[in-house]
Amino acid sequence: MTASAAAPHPRSLGADAQLIGLVGLAHAISHFSQLILPPLFPWIKDAFSLSYTELGAVLTVFFVVSCVVQAASGFLVDKMGPRPVLFAGLGLLALSGFVYAMAQAYWMLFVAAALAGIGNGVFHPVDYTLFNRKVAPTRLGHAYSVHGITGSLGWALAPVFVVPLAMAFSWRVALAAAGGVALLVLVVLWLNRRVLELDVKEVHKATGQGAQQAGGNFDFLRIPAVWMCFAFFFVYAVVISVVQTFAPTAAAHLHAVPVALVAMCLTAYMVASAGGMLVGGFLVADPSRVERIVAIGFGLAATVALVLALADFPPVVVPVLFGAMGFASGIAGPSRDLLVKRSTPANATGRVYGVVYAGLDIGQAAAPLVFGTLMDHGQYRSVILGLAVVQAVLVASAFNVKRVRRTALVPT
């Protein structure tokens, strides 16, 4: 058995749209919280007399804590239901913004980062449990598409939100305002809490809680497809990390790109990625072709990266190529998420998504160590070529997930 059991009653388009919109809003705040601190590093560096290495350590704490919590929160979702876990996560993200803003010493930044990591770690198990248990199967592709789009928009919003506030007032005001945004979203979701309701008894029934089972709570870890999905998301996180941190600067050195155009590269990638996800939501209507869509999307993205690394062209073309790479990657997004659903036994939805998506945090924590070293040594072409390689690895990983999927799953 692979996919979660279908809902007992058909759901209306309006009900699904409302649920997808609320979950997407929450997911945007998750990604928003990941990028509120880095744009403010110049201000925080001066305020605490820190090096960039010390500031980077704060982000490492965030992603390490988020990784651990993401794996563990899946068990809480399967036990308690997704709604209370989601509310707790949003509350902690809001609190972390306020603690960042009030920090009077370096160690307080670590406390805020740990709180943010705990809050950030709950979203994927929560979101996909709600989607897989409540959204009509024919609309799951659109749900995954909106989920990816709102995440990309959350990333895009963070810098343009905090930097102007820091320039006009201070970095503390910017971070307090970011905490206020998370709190506002929590209020919106609380007012619409009935939409997010998933009866705990139904969750227990679907996940085997309280019933005699042939396997234990950790038996899902013996499913090879779970670990293949984990590996896939680890590599995917490396792609995202390189694009967000190093690739625009590396491309600028290779093609003499002006500073103004360098700043446009990431924006072009994220906006085009959101457009690609919209298209990908329609393409994934047939679940049997998800691996092919992933292969085509990331194959095209790898090809664009090779062009960036090896070809010569005017600087103005660089943001365009980043946009093309983002669009190709975005097309693969909804199919990427459906890969996990098709590999998930019905009695372990939250747990599987928690473990699999922990690969995202580990990849984002590990990638800067490798690609940052290449940047320090001026190996800019190697950075872009490395990006192409990891995108090509995603193609092979998708087909490996399909190959091992038919391995016996946990008895239910």
ABEGO torsion letter per residue (X at the ends): XABBBBBABBBBAAAAAAAAAAAAAAAAAAAAAAAAAAAAAAAAAAAAGBBAAAAAAAAAAAAAAAAAAAAAAAAAAAAAEAAAAAAAAAAAAAAAAAAAAABABAAAAAAAAAAAAAAAAAAAAAAAAAAAAABBAAAAAAAAAAAAAAAAAAAAAAAAAAAAAAAABBAAAAAAAAAAAAAAAAAAAAAAAAAABBBAAAAAAAAGBGBBBABBAAAAAABAAAAAAAAAAAAAAAAAAAAAAAAAAAAAAAAGBBAAAAAAAAAAAAAAAAAAAAAAAAAAABAAAAAAAAAAAAAAAAAAAAAAAABBBBAAAAAAAAAAAAAAAAAAAAAAAAAAAAABBAAAAAAAAAAAAAAAAAAAAAAAAAAAAAAAAGBAAAAAAAAAAAAAAAAAAAAAAAAAAABBBBBX
